[in-house]
Amino acid sequence: MDGVTVESKTFQITGSFKAGRSWERFTKKLSSNNEKNAAEKLYSLIGSEHGLKRKMIRIESIEAEEV
C-alpha cells in the first residue's frame, strides 16, 4: 500500500444481547476503520464470547470517539 494511509478510529457501541430469558446491556469500545467494520467486529466478539447468533445481538448506537 504505497502512499495510502488508513486511519483507524475508536467507536463506542451500545446495545444488548440475549442472556437466557433476559436481555443484557453492553457498552464496548472497538478500534476500526469505519462503522460497518466496527459492527462486524462486535458481532464476532460477542457472538464467540457468549455463543450467540447475530439475531440475538441488538446494536442500539455506534458513535465515533474524537481523538
CHARMM-style PDB file with segment names, atoms N, HN, CA, C and O in Angstrom:
ATOM      1  N   MET     1       0.845  -1.187   0.000  1.00  0.00      PROA
ATOM      2  CA  MET     1       0.000   0.000   0.000  1.00  0.00      PROA
ATOM      3  C   MET     1       0.883   1.240   0.000  1.00  0.00      PROA
ATOM      4  O   MET     1       1.071   1.873   1.039  1.00  0.00      PROA
ATOM      5  N   ASP     2       1.405   1.575  -1.118  1.00  0.00      PROA
ATOM      6  HN  ASP     2       1.253   1.061  -1.963  1.00  0.00      PROA
ATOM      7  CA  ASP     2       2.274   2.733  -1.225  1.00  0.00      PROA
ATOM      8  C   ASP     2       1.454   4.012  -1.222  1.00  0.00      PROA
ATOM      9  O   ASP     2       0.576   4.197  -2.065  1.00  0.00      PROA
ATOM     10  N   GLY     3       1.742   4.896  -0.269  1.00  0.00      PROA
ATOM     11  HN  GLY     3       2.455   4.745   0.416  1.00  0.00      PROA
ATOM     12  CA  GLY     3       1.097   6.195  -0.236  1.00  0.00      PROA
ATOM     13  C   GLY     3      -0.340   6.201   0.266  1.00  0.00      PROA
ATOM     14  O   GLY     3      -0.995   7.242   0.225  1.00  0.00      PROA
ATOM     15  N   VAL     4      -0.843   5.075   0.734  1.00  0.00      PROA
ATOM     16  HN  VAL     4      -0.311   4.229   0.766  1.00  0.00      PROA
ATOM     17  CA  VAL     4      -2.220   5.012   1.228  1.00  0.00      PROA
ATOM     18  C   VAL     4      -2.184   4.896   2.748  1.00  0.00      PROA
ATOM     19  O   VAL     4      -1.592   3.971   3.304  1.00  0.00      PROA
ATOM     20  N   THR     5      -2.830   5.855   3.403  1.00  0.00      PROA
ATOM     21  HN  THR     5      -3.310   6.606   2.951  1.00  0.00      PROA
ATOM     22  CA  THR     5      -2.887   5.837   4.852  1.00  0.00      PROA
ATOM     23  C   THR     5      -4.311   5.505   5.284  1.00  0.00      PROA
ATOM     24  O   THR     5      -5.256   6.205   4.919  1.00  0.00      PROA
ATOM     25  N   VAL     6      -4.459   4.449   6.053  1.00  0.00      PROA
ATOM     26  HN  VAL     6      -3.692   3.881   6.350  1.00  0.00      PROA
ATOM     27  CA  VAL     6      -5.761   4.063   6.571  1.00  0.00      PROA
ATOM     28  C   VAL     6      -5.779   4.418   8.040  1.00  0.00      PROA
ATOM     29  O   VAL     6      -5.020   3.868   8.838  1.00  0.00      PROA
ATOM     30  N   GLU     7      -6.662   5.351   8.389  1.00  0.00      PROA
ATOM     31  HN  GLU     7      -7.278   5.798   7.740  1.00  0.00      PROA
ATOM     32  CA  GLU     7      -6.730   5.812   9.759  1.00  0.00      PROA
ATOM     33  C   GLU     7      -7.792   5.016  10.514  1.00  0.00      PROA
ATOM     34  O   GLU     7      -8.940   4.916  10.081  1.00  0.00      PROA
ATOM     35  N   SER     8      -7.387   4.458  11.641  1.00  0.00      PROA
ATOM     36  HN  SER     8      -6.455   4.540  11.993  1.00  0.00      PROA
ATOM     37  CA  SER     8      -8.304   3.698  12.465  1.00  0.00      PROA
ATOM     38  C   SER     8      -8.929   4.623  13.504  1.00  0.00      PROA
ATOM     39  O   SER     8      -8.242   5.460  14.090  1.00  0.00      PROA
ATOM     40  N   LYS     9     -10.228   4.470  13.731  1.00  0.00      PROA
ATOM     41  HN  LYS     9     -10.786   3.789  13.255  1.00  0.00      PROA
ATOM     42  CA  LYS     9     -10.939   5.278  14.710  1.00  0.00      PROA
ATOM     43  C   LYS     9     -11.414   4.381  15.845  1.00  0.00      PROA
ATOM     44  O   LYS     9     -11.473   3.160  15.699  1.00  0.00      PROA
ATOM     45  N   THR    10     -11.747   4.987  16.965  1.00  0.00      PROA
ATOM     46  HN  THR    10     -11.699   5.979  17.083  1.00  0.00      PROA
ATOM     47  CA  THR    10     -12.336   4.246  18.069  1.00  0.00      PROA
ATOM     48  C   THR    10     -13.829   4.506  18.067  1.00  0.00      PROA
ATOM     49  O   THR    10     -14.270   5.654  18.007  1.00  0.00      PROA
ATOM     50  N   PHE    11     -14.606   3.430  18.133  1.00  0.00      PROA
ATOM     51  HN  PHE    11     -14.248   2.498  18.181  1.00  0.00      PROA
ATOM     52  CA  PHE    11     -16.061   3.525  18.144  1.00  0.00      PROA
ATOM     53  C   PHE    11     -16.595   2.996  19.465  1.00  0.00      PROA
ATOM     54  O   PHE    11     -16.123   1.980  19.974  1.00  0.00      PROA
ATOM     55  N   GLN    12     -17.577   3.690  20.011  1.00  0.00      PROA
ATOM     56  HN  GLN    12     -17.960   4.515  19.597  1.00  0.00      PROA
ATOM     57  CA  GLN    12     -18.268   3.205  21.201  1.00  0.00      PROA
ATOM     58  C   GLN    12     -19.612   2.655  20.733  1.00  0.00      PROA
ATOM     59  O   GLN    12     -20.412   3.363  20.123  1.00  0.00      PROA
ATOM     60  N   ILE    13     -19.839   1.385  21.031  1.00  0.00      PROA
ATOM     61  HN  ILE    13     -19.188   0.810  21.526  1.00  0.00      PROA
ATOM     62  CA  ILE    13     -21.052   0.707  20.585  1.00  0.00      PROA
ATOM     63  C   ILE    13     -21.866   0.302  21.804  1.00  0.00      PROA
ATOM     64  O   ILE    13     -21.340  -0.315  22.730  1.00  0.00      PROA
ATOM     65  N   THR    14     -23.152   0.651  21.805  1.00  0.00      PROA
ATOM     66  HN  THR    14     -23.579   1.153  21.053  1.00  0.00      PROA
ATOM     67  CA  THR    14     -24.038   0.244  22.890  1.00  0.00      PROA
ATOM     68  C   THR    14     -25.160  -0.604  22.312  1.00  0.00      PROA
ATOM     69  O   THR    14     -25.558  -0.447  21.157  1.00  0.00      PROA
ATOM     70  N   GLY    15     -25.653  -1.499  23.140  1.00  0.00      PROA
ATOM     71  HN  GLY    15     -25.330  -1.627  24.078  1.00  0.00      PROA
ATOM     72  CA  GLY    15     -26.736  -2.368  22.711  1.00  0.00      PROA
ATOM     73  C   GLY    15     -27.053  -3.393  23.774  1.00  0.00      PROA
ATOM     74  O   GLY    15     -26.802  -3.178  24.960  1.00  0.00      PROA
ATOM     75  N   SER    16     -27.613  -4.520  23.336  1.00  0.00      PROA
ATOM     76  HN  SER    16     -27.818  -4.695  22.373  1.00  0.00      PROA
ATOM     77  CA  SER    16     -27.959  -5.585  24.266  1.00  0.00      PROA
ATOM     78  C   SER    16     -27.859  -6.933  23.559  1.00  0.00      PROA
ATOM     79  O   SER    16     -27.881  -7.008  22.330  1.00  0.00      PROA
ATOM     80  N   PHE    17     -27.747  -8.000  24.359  1.00  0.00      PROA
ATOM     81  HN  PHE    17     -27.728  -7.939  25.357  1.00  0.00      PROA
ATOM     82  CA  PHE    17     -27.732  -9.350  23.803  1.00  0.00      PROA
ATOM     83  C   PHE    17     -28.554 -10.262  24.685  1.00  0.00      PROA
ATOM     84  O   PHE    17     -28.725 -10.007  25.877  1.00  0.00      PROA
ATOM     85  N   LYS    18     -29.057 -11.320  24.095  1.00  0.00      PROA
ATOM     86  HN  LYS    18     -28.918 -11.528  23.126  1.00  0.00      PROA
ATOM     87  CA  LYS    18     -29.916 -12.275  24.782  1.00  0.00      PROA
ATOM     88  C   LYS    18     -29.065 -13.118  25.725  1.00  0.00      PROA
ATOM     89  O   LYS    18     -28.129 -13.795  25.299  1.00  0.00      PROA
ATOM     90  N   ALA    19     -29.405 -13.068  27.017  1.00  0.00      PROA
ATOM     91  HN  ALA    19     -30.166 -12.518  27.363  1.00  0.00      PROA
ATOM     92  CA  ALA    19     -28.704 -13.849  28.039  1.00  0.00      PROA
ATOM     93  C   ALA    19     -29.760 -14.657  28.783  1.00  0.00      PROA
ATOM     94  O   ALA    19     -30.358 -14.173  29.743  1.00  0.00      PROA
ATOM     95  N   GLY    20     -29.981 -15.866  28.344  1.00  0.00      PROA
ATOM     96  HN  GLY    20     -29.495 -16.260  27.564  1.00  0.00      PROA
ATOM     97  CA  GLY    20     -31.036 -16.685  28.942  1.00  0.00      PROA
ATOM     98  C   GLY    20     -32.396 -16.145  28.532  1.00  0.00      PROA
ATOM     99  O   GLY    20     -32.711 -16.069  27.344  1.00  0.00      PROA
ATOM    100  N   ARG    21     -33.202 -15.771  29.522  1.00  0.00      PROA
ATOM    101  HN  ARG    21     -32.946 -15.834  30.487  1.00  0.00      PROA
ATOM    102  CA  ARG    21     -34.538 -15.239  29.229  1.00  0.00      PROA
ATOM    103  C   ARG    21     -34.577 -13.721  29.170  1.00  0.00      PROA
ATOM    104  O   ARG    21     -35.593 -13.140  28.789  1.00  0.00      PROA
ATOM    105  N   SER    22     -33.482 -13.075  29.544  1.00  0.00      PROA
ATOM    106  HN  SER    22     -32.656 -13.547  29.854  1.00  0.00      PROA
ATOM    107  CA  SER    22     -33.465 -11.612  29.572  1.00  0.00      PROA
ATOM    108  C   SER    22     -32.445 -11.062  28.574  1.00  0.00      PROA
ATOM    109  O   SER    22     -31.659 -11.804  27.984  1.00  0.00      PROA
ATOM    110  N   TRP    23     -32.481  -9.746  28.405  1.00  0.00      PROA
ATOM    111  HN  TRP    23     -33.119  -9.143  28.884  1.00  0.00      PROA
ATOM    112  CA  TRP    23     -31.531  -9.059  27.529  1.00  0.00      PROA
ATOM    113  C   TRP    23     -30.528  -8.318  28.406  1.00  0.00      PROA
ATOM    114  O   TRP    23     -30.917  -7.545  29.281  1.00  0.00      PROA
ATOM    115  N   GLU    24     -29.244  -8.552  28.175  1.00  0.00      PROA
ATOM    116  HN  GLU    24     -28.927  -9.180  27.464  1.00  0.00      PROA
ATOM    117  CA  GLU    24     -28.153  -7.927  28.926  1.00  0.00      PROA
ATOM    118  C   GLU    24     -27.604  -6.746  28.125  1.00  0.00      PROA
ATOM    119  O   GLU    24     -27.278  -6.886  26.946  1.00  0.00      PROA
ATOM    120  N   ARG    25     -27.504  -5.585  28.772  1.00  0.00      PROA
ATOM    121  HN  ARG    25     -27.768  -5.471  29.730  1.00  0.00      PROA
ATOM    122  CA  ARG    25     -26.992  -4.392  28.085  1.00  0.00      PROA
ATOM    123  C   ARG    25     -25.459  -4.405  28.077  1.00  0.00      PROA
ATOM    124  O   ARG    25     -24.829  -4.973  28.969  1.00  0.00      PROA
ATOM    125  N   PHE    26     -24.869  -3.770  27.053  1.00  0.00      PROA
ATOM    126  HN  PHE    26     -25.381  -3.309  26.328  1.00  0.00      PROA
ATOM    127  CA  PHE    26     -23.410  -3.663  26.964  1.00  0.00      PROA
ATOM    128  C   PHE    26     -23.011  -2.330  26.352  1.00  0.00      PROA
ATOM    129  O   PHE    26     -23.782  -1.696  25.632  1.00  0.00      PROA
ATOM    130  N   THR    27     -21.788  -1.925  26.658  1.00  0.00      PROA
ATOM    131  HN  THR    27     -21.162  -2.440  27.244  1.00  0.00      PROA
ATOM    132  CA  THR    27     -21.109  -0.809  26.001  1.00  0.00      PROA
ATOM    133  C   THR    27     -19.699  -1.306  25.711  1.00  0.00      PROA
ATOM    134  O   THR    27     -19.000  -1.762  26.615  1.00  0.00      PROA
ATOM    135  N   LYS    28     -19.286  -1.219  24.463  1.00  0.00      PROA
ATOM    136  HN  LYS    28     -19.855  -0.848  23.728  1.00  0.00      PROA
ATOM    137  CA  LYS    28     -17.983  -1.737  24.053  1.00  0.00      PROA
ATOM    138  C   LYS    28     -17.262  -0.691  23.218  1.00  0.00      PROA
ATOM    139  O   LYS    28     -17.877  -0.030  22.382  1.00  0.00      PROA
ATOM    140  N   LYS    29     -15.961  -0.538  23.439  1.00  0.00      PROA
ATOM    141  HN  LYS    29     -15.461  -1.076  24.118  1.00  0.00      PROA
ATOM    142  CA  LYS    29     -15.132   0.346  22.615  1.00  0.00      PROA
ATOM    143  C   LYS    29     -14.261  -0.526  21.720  1.00  0.00      PROA
ATOM    144  O   LYS    29     -13.556  -1.419  22.189  1.00  0.00      PROA
ATOM    145  N   LEU    30     -14.326  -0.245  20.414  1.00  0.00      PROA
ATOM    146  HN  LEU    30     -14.899   0.481  20.033  1.00  0.00      PROA
ATOM    147  CA  LEU    30     -13.554  -1.006  19.440  1.00  0.00      PROA
ATOM    148  C   LEU    30     -12.825  -0.076  18.491  1.00  0.00      PROA
ATOM    149  O   LEU    30     -13.304   1.015  18.181  1.00  0.00      PROA
ATOM    150  N   SER    31     -11.671  -0.511  18.034  1.00  0.00      PROA
ATOM    151  HN  SER    31     -11.281  -1.397  18.285  1.00  0.00      PROA
ATOM    152  CA  SER    31     -10.912   0.238  17.048  1.00  0.00      PROA
ATOM    153  C   SER    31     -11.198  -0.368  15.673  1.00  0.00      PROA
ATOM    154  O   SER    31     -11.083  -1.578  15.481  1.00  0.00      PROA
ATOM    155  N   SER    32     -11.576   0.497  14.713  1.00  0.00      PROA
ATOM    156  HN  SER    32     -11.670   1.480  14.870  1.00  0.00      PROA
ATOM    157  CA  SER    32     -11.916   0.016  13.379  1.00  0.00      PROA
ATOM    158  C   SER    32     -11.793   1.153  12.362  1.00  0.00      PROA
ATOM    159  O   SER    32     -11.657   2.318  12.736  1.00  0.00      PROA
ATOM    160  N   ASN    33     -11.841   0.804  11.078  1.00  0.00      PROA
ATOM    161  HN  ASN    33     -11.951  -0.142  10.774  1.00  0.00      PROA
ATOM    162  CA  ASN    33     -11.734   1.803  10.014  1.00  0.00      PROA
ATOM    163  C   ASN    33     -13.031   2.568   9.804  1.00  0.00      PROA
ATOM    164  O   ASN    33     -13.010   3.749   9.458  1.00  0.00      PROA
ATOM    165  N   ASN    34     -14.182   1.887  10.015  1.00  0.00      PROA
ATOM    166  HN  ASN    34     -14.200   0.928  10.296  1.00  0.00      PROA
ATOM    167  CA  ASN    34     -15.473   2.539   9.809  1.00  0.00      PROA
ATOM    168  C   ASN    34     -16.553   1.860  10.662  1.00  0.00      PROA
ATOM    169  O   ASN    34     -16.293   0.845  11.309  1.00  0.00      PROA
ATOM    170  N   GLU    35     -17.762   2.427  10.658  1.00  0.00      PROA
ATOM    171  HN  GLU    35     -17.973   3.252  10.133  1.00  0.00      PROA
ATOM    172  CA  GLU    35     -18.857   1.906  11.486  1.00  0.00      PROA
ATOM    173  C   GLU    35     -19.249   0.478  11.107  1.00  0.00      PROA
ATOM    174  O   GLU    35     -19.493  -0.356  11.980  1.00  0.00      PROA
ATOM    175  N   LYS    36     -19.307   0.204   9.823  1.00  0.00      PROA
ATOM    176  HN  LYS    36     -19.108   0.881   9.115  1.00  0.00      PROA
ATOM    177  CA  LYS    36     -19.709  -1.134   9.374  1.00  0.00      PROA
ATOM    178  C   LYS    36     -18.749  -2.203   9.885  1.00  0.00      PROA
ATOM    179  O   LYS    36     -19.177  -3.245  10.381  1.00  0.00      PROA
ATOM    180  N   ASN    37     -17.450  -1.938   9.762  1.00  0.00      PROA
ATOM    181  HN  ASN    37     -17.103  -1.091   9.359  1.00  0.00      PROA
ATOM    182  CA  ASN    37     -16.455  -2.896  10.241  1.00  0.00      PROA
ATOM    183  C   ASN    37     -16.493  -3.028  11.768  1.00  0.00      PROA
ATOM    184  O   ASN    37     -16.266  -4.113  12.304  1.00  0.00      PROA
ATOM    185  N   ALA    38     -16.781  -1.926  12.463  1.00  0.00      PROA
ATOM    186  HN  ALA    38     -16.965  -1.045  12.028  1.00  0.00      PROA
ATOM    187  CA  ALA    38     -16.894  -1.967  13.923  1.00  0.00      PROA
ATOM    188  C   ALA    38     -18.063  -2.859  14.327  1.00  0.00      PROA
ATOM    189  O   ALA    38     -17.942  -3.644  15.267  1.00  0.00      PROA
ATOM    190  N   ALA    39     -19.191  -2.748  13.630  1.00  0.00      PROA
ATOM    191  HN  ALA    39     -19.289  -2.110  12.867  1.00  0.00      PROA
ATOM    192  CA  ALA    39     -20.363  -3.586  13.920  1.00  0.00      PROA
ATOM    193  C   ALA    39     -20.039  -5.056  13.663  1.00  0.00      PROA
ATOM    194  O   ALA    39     -20.409  -5.919  14.460  1.00  0.00      PROA
ATOM    195  N   GLU    40     -19.356  -5.349  12.562  1.00  0.00      PROA
ATOM    196  HN  GLU    40     -19.056  -4.648  11.914  1.00  0.00      PROA
ATOM    197  CA  GLU    40     -18.987  -6.730  12.246  1.00  0.00      PROA
ATOM    198  C   GLU    40     -18.073  -7.310  13.318  1.00  0.00      PROA
ATOM    199  O   GLU    40     -18.232  -8.461  13.724  1.00  0.00      PROA
ATOM    200  N   LYS    41     -17.117  -6.505  13.772  1.00  0.00      PROA
ATOM    201  HN  LYS    41     -16.989  -5.569  13.442  1.00  0.00      PROA
ATOM    202  CA  LYS    41     -16.187  -6.943  14.812  1.00  0.00      PROA
ATOM    203  C   LYS    41     -16.949  -7.231  16.107  1.00  0.00      PROA
ATOM    204  O   LYS    41     -16.667  -8.212  16.796  1.00  0.00      PROA
ATOM    205  N   LEU    42     -17.921  -6.364  16.434  1.00  0.00      PROA
ATOM    206  HN  LEU    42     -18.149  -5.567  15.875  1.00  0.00      PROA
ATOM    207  CA  LEU    42     -18.719  -6.559  17.645  1.00  0.00      PROA
ATOM    208  C   LEU    42     -19.516  -7.863  17.573  1.00  0.00      PROA
ATOM    209  O   LEU    42     -19.510  -8.643  18.526  1.00  0.00      PROA
ATOM    210  N   TYR    43     -20.201  -8.106  16.451  1.00  0.00      PROA
ATOM    211  HN  TYR    43     -20.206  -7.472  15.677  1.00  0.00      PROA
ATOM    212  CA  TYR    43     -20.953  -9.359  16.293  1.00  0.00      PROA
ATOM    213  C   TYR    43     -20.032 -10.565  16.489  1.00  0.00      PROA
ATOM    214  O   TYR    43     -20.410 -11.544  17.133  1.00  0.00      PROA
ATOM    215  N   SER    44     -18.839 -10.488  15.937  1.00  0.00      PROA
ATOM    216  HN  SER    44     -18.532  -9.693  15.414  1.00  0.00      PROA
ATOM    217  CA  SER    44     -17.883 -11.575  16.053  1.00  0.00      PROA
ATOM    218  C   SER    44     -17.435 -11.783  17.497  1.00  0.00      PROA
ATOM    219  O   SER    44     -17.412 -12.913  17.986  1.00  0.00      PROA
ATOM    220  N   LEU    45     -17.081 -10.700  18.176  1.00  0.00      PROA
ATOM    221  HN  LEU    45     -17.100  -9.782  17.780  1.00  0.00      PROA
ATOM    222  CA  LEU    45     -16.588 -10.810  19.557  1.00  0.00      PROA
ATOM    223  C   LEU    45     -17.656 -11.299  20.531  1.00  0.00      PROA
ATOM    224  O   LEU    45     -17.431 -12.254  21.274  1.00  0.00      PROA
ATOM    225  N   ILE    46     -18.811 -10.648  20.529  1.00  0.00      PROA
ATOM    226  HN  ILE    46     -18.994  -9.872  19.925  1.00  0.00      PROA
ATOM    227  CA  ILE    46     -19.867 -11.034  21.467  1.00  0.00      PROA
ATOM    228  C   ILE    46     -20.432 -12.404  21.102  1.00  0.00      PROA
ATOM    229  O   ILE    46     -20.735 -13.209  21.982  1.00  0.00      PROA
ATOM    230  N   GLY    47     -20.571 -12.663  19.819  1.00  0.00      PROA
ATOM    231  HN  GLY    47     -20.325 -12.009  19.103  1.00  0.00      PROA
ATOM    232  CA  GLY    47     -21.060 -13.966  19.384  1.00  0.00      PROA
ATOM    233  C   GLY    47     -20.176 -15.103  19.856  1.00  0.00      PROA
ATOM    234  O   GLY    47     -20.678 -16.122  20.332  1.00  0.00      PROA
ATOM    235  N   SER    48     -18.870 -14.943  19.732  1.00  0.00      PROA
ATOM    236  HN  SER    48     -18.463 -14.115  19.346  1.00  0.00      PROA
ATOM    237  CA  SER    48     -17.964 -16.015  20.146  1.00  0.00      PROA
ATOM    238  C   SER    48     -17.832 -16.094  21.671  1.00  0.00      PROA
ATOM    239  O   SER    48     -17.705 -17.189  22.219  1.00  0.00      PROA
ATOM    240  N   GLU    49     -17.862 -14.952  22.358  1.00  0.00      PROA
ATOM    241  HN  GLU    49     -17.965 -14.063  21.913  1.00  0.00      PROA
ATOM    242  CA  GLU    49     -17.764 -14.954  23.827  1.00  0.00      PROA
ATOM    243  C   GLU    49     -18.942 -15.647  24.486  1.00  0.00      PROA
ATOM    244  O   GLU    49     -18.778 -16.383  25.458  1.00  0.00      PROA
ATOM    245  N   HSD    50     -20.148 -15.404  23.942  1.00  0.00      PROA
ATOM    246  HN  HSD    50     -20.282 -14.806  23.151  1.00  0.00      PROA
ATOM    247  CA  HSD    50     -21.373 -15.873  24.590  1.00  0.00      PROA
ATOM    248  C   HSD    50     -22.107 -16.953  23.798  1.00  0.00      PROA
ATOM    249  O   HSD    50     -23.185 -17.389  24.202  1.00  0.00      PROA
ATOM    250  N   GLY    51     -21.537 -17.385  22.684  1.00  0.00      PROA
ATOM    251  HN  GLY    51     -20.661 -17.030  22.356  1.00  0.00      PROA
ATOM    252  CA  GLY    51     -22.156 -18.430  21.878  1.00  0.00      PROA
ATOM    253  C   GLY    51     -23.481 -18.003  21.271  1.00  0.00      PROA
ATOM    254  O   GLY    51     -24.441 -18.773  21.258  1.00  0.00      PROA
ATOM    255  N   LEU    52     -23.536 -16.758  20.760  1.00  0.00      PROA
ATOM    256  HN  LEU    52     -22.757 -16.132  20.770  1.00  0.00      PROA
ATOM    257  CA  LEU    52     -24.783 -16.199  20.236  1.00  0.00      PROA
ATOM    258  C   LEU    52     -24.729 -16.004  18.731  1.00  0.00      PROA
ATOM    259  O   LEU    52     -23.666 -15.766  18.156  1.00  0.00      PROA
ATOM    260  N   LYS    53     -25.883 -16.107  18.108  1.00  0.00      PROA
ATOM    261  HN  LYS    53     -26.746 -16.300  18.574  1.00  0.00      PROA
ATOM    262  CA  LYS    53     -26.018 -15.759  16.694  1.00  0.00      PROA
ATOM    263  C   LYS    53     -26.318 -14.263  16.595  1.00  0.00      PROA
ATOM    264  O   LYS    53     -26.714 -13.639  17.580  1.00  0.00      PROA
ATOM    265  N   ARG    54     -26.130 -13.694  15.410  1.00  0.00      PROA
ATOM    266  HN  ARG    54     -25.809 -14.201  14.610  1.00  0.00      PROA
ATOM    267  CA  ARG    54     -26.317 -12.249  15.195  1.00  0.00      PROA
ATOM    268  C   ARG    54     -27.698 -11.758  15.593  1.00  0.00      PROA
ATOM    269  O   ARG    54     -27.831 -10.651  16.115  1.00  0.00      PROA
ATOM    270  N   LYS    55     -28.734 -12.566  15.355  1.00  0.00      PROA
ATOM    271  HN  LYS    55     -28.626 -13.465  14.931  1.00  0.00      PROA
ATOM    272  CA  LYS    55     -30.092 -12.119  15.663  1.00  0.00      PROA
ATOM    273  C   LYS    55     -30.333 -11.980  17.165  1.00  0.00      PROA
ATOM    274  O   LYS    55     -31.340 -11.408  17.582  1.00  0.00      PROA
ATOM    275  N   MET    56     -29.415 -12.501  17.975  1.00  0.00      PROA
ATOM    276  HN  MET    56     -28.597 -12.966  17.636  1.00  0.00      PROA
ATOM    277  CA  MET    56     -29.524 -12.379  19.428  1.00  0.00      PROA
ATOM    278  C   MET    56     -28.739 -11.183  19.972  1.00  0.00      PROA
ATOM    279  O   MET    56     -28.669 -10.980  21.184  1.00  0.00      PROA
ATOM    280  N   ILE    57     -28.147 -10.390  19.064  1.00  0.00      PROA
ATOM    281  HN  ILE    57     -28.204 -10.555  18.079  1.00  0.00      PROA
ATOM    282  CA  ILE    57     -27.375  -9.203  19.447  1.00  0.00      PROA
ATOM    283  C   ILE    57     -28.031  -7.986  18.811  1.00  0.00      PROA
ATOM    284  O   ILE    57     -28.213  -7.940  17.594  1.00  0.00      PROA
ATOM    285  N   ARG    58     -28.384  -7.003  19.629  1.00  0.00      PROA
ATOM    286  HN  ARG    58     -28.236  -7.040  20.617  1.00  0.00      PROA
ATOM    287  CA  ARG    58     -29.012  -5.768  19.130  1.00  0.00      PROA
ATOM    288  C   ARG    58     -28.056  -4.600  19.337  1.00  0.00      PROA
ATOM    289  O   ARG    58     -27.634  -4.324  20.460  1.00  0.00      PROA
ATOM    290  N   ILE    59     -27.720  -3.923  18.257  1.00  0.00      PROA
ATOM    291  HN  ILE    59     -28.063  -4.147  17.345  1.00  0.00      PROA
ATOM    292  CA  ILE    59     -26.890  -2.727  18.349  1.00  0.00      PROA
ATOM    293  C   ILE    59     -27.819  -1.524  18.371  1.00  0.00      PROA
ATOM    294  O   ILE    59     -28.633  -1.346  17.464  1.00  0.00      PROA
ATOM    295  N   GLU    60     -27.699  -0.695  19.408  1.00  0.00      PROA
ATOM    296  HN  GLU    60     -27.038  -0.839  20.144  1.00  0.00      PROA
ATOM    297  CA  GLU    60     -28.550   0.485  19.532  1.00  0.00      PROA
ATOM    298  C   GLU    60     -27.872   1.736  18.978  1.00  0.00      PROA
ATOM    299  O   GLU    60     -28.527   2.573  18.356  1.00  0.00      PROA
ATOM    300  N   SER    61     -26.571   1.867  19.199  1.00  0.00      PROA
ATOM    301  HN  SER    61     -26.039   1.188  19.704  1.00  0.00      PROA
ATOM    302  CA  SER    61     -25.869   3.039  18.653  1.00  0.00      PROA
ATOM    303  C   SER    61     -24.385   2.733  18.447  1.00  0.00      PROA
ATOM    304  O   SER    61     -23.782   1.933  19.163  1.00  0.00      PROA
ATOM    305  N   ILE    62     -23.825   3.401  17.444  1.00  0.00      PROA
ATOM    306  HN  ILE    62     -24.315   4.051  16.863  1.00  0.00      PROA
ATOM    307  CA  ILE    62     -22.394   3.345  17.160  1.00  0.00      PROA
ATOM    308  C   ILE    62     -21.936   4.793  17.011  1.00  0.00      PROA
ATOM    309  O   ILE    62     -22.405   5.516  16.132  1.00  0.00      PROA
ATOM    310  N   GLU    63     -21.014   5.209  17.883  1.00  0.00      PROA
ATOM    311  HN  GLU    63     -20.633   4.622  18.597  1.00  0.00      PROA
ATOM    312  CA  GLU    63     -20.525   6.584  17.840  1.00  0.00      PROA
ATOM    313  C   GLU    63     -19.005   6.602  17.747  1.00  0.00      PROA
ATOM    314  O   GLU    63     -18.319   5.912  18.501  1.00  0.00      PROA
ATOM    315  N   ALA    64     -18.487   7.398  16.816  1.00  0.00      PROA
ATOM    316  HN  ALA    64     -19.044   7.959  16.204  1.00  0.00      PROA
ATOM    317  CA  ALA    64     -17.048   7.572  16.686  1.00  0.00      PROA
ATOM    318  C   ALA    64     -16.573   8.509  17.795  1.00  0.00      PROA
ATOM    319  O   ALA    64     -17.182   9.551  18.038  1.00  0.00      PROA
ATOM    320  N   GLU    65     -15.497   8.138  18.458  1.00  0.00      PROA
ATOM    321  HN  GLU    65     -15.002   7.291  18.261  1.00  0.00      PROA
ATOM    322  CA  GLU    65     -14.945   8.989  19.511  1.00  0.00      PROA
ATOM    323  C   GLU    65     -13.931   9.952  18.916  1.00  0.00      PROA
ATOM    324  O   GLU    65     -13.165   9.600  18.018  1.00  0.00      PROA
ATOM    325  N   GLU    66     -13.943  11.146  19.424  1.00  0.00      PROA
ATOM    326  HN  GLU    66     -14.564  11.431  20.153  1.00  0.00      PROA
ATOM    327  CA  GLU    66     -12.990  12.163  18.975  1.00  0.00      PROA
ATOM    328  C   GLU    66     -11.618  11.854  19.556  1.00  0.00      PROA
ATOM    329  O   GLU    66     -11.499  11.456  20.715  1.00  0.00      PROA
ATOM    330  N   VAL    67     -10.594  12.040  18.751  1.00  0.00      PROA
ATOM    331  HN  VAL    67     -10.691  12.363  17.809  1.00  0.00      PROA
ATOM    332  CA  VAL    67      -9.222  11.755  19.191  1.00  0.00      PROA
ATOM    333  C   VAL    67      -8.640  12.960  19.870  1.00  0.00      PROA
ATOM    334  OT1 VAL    67      -7.492  12.925  20.314  1.00  0.00      PROA
TER     335      VAL     67
END
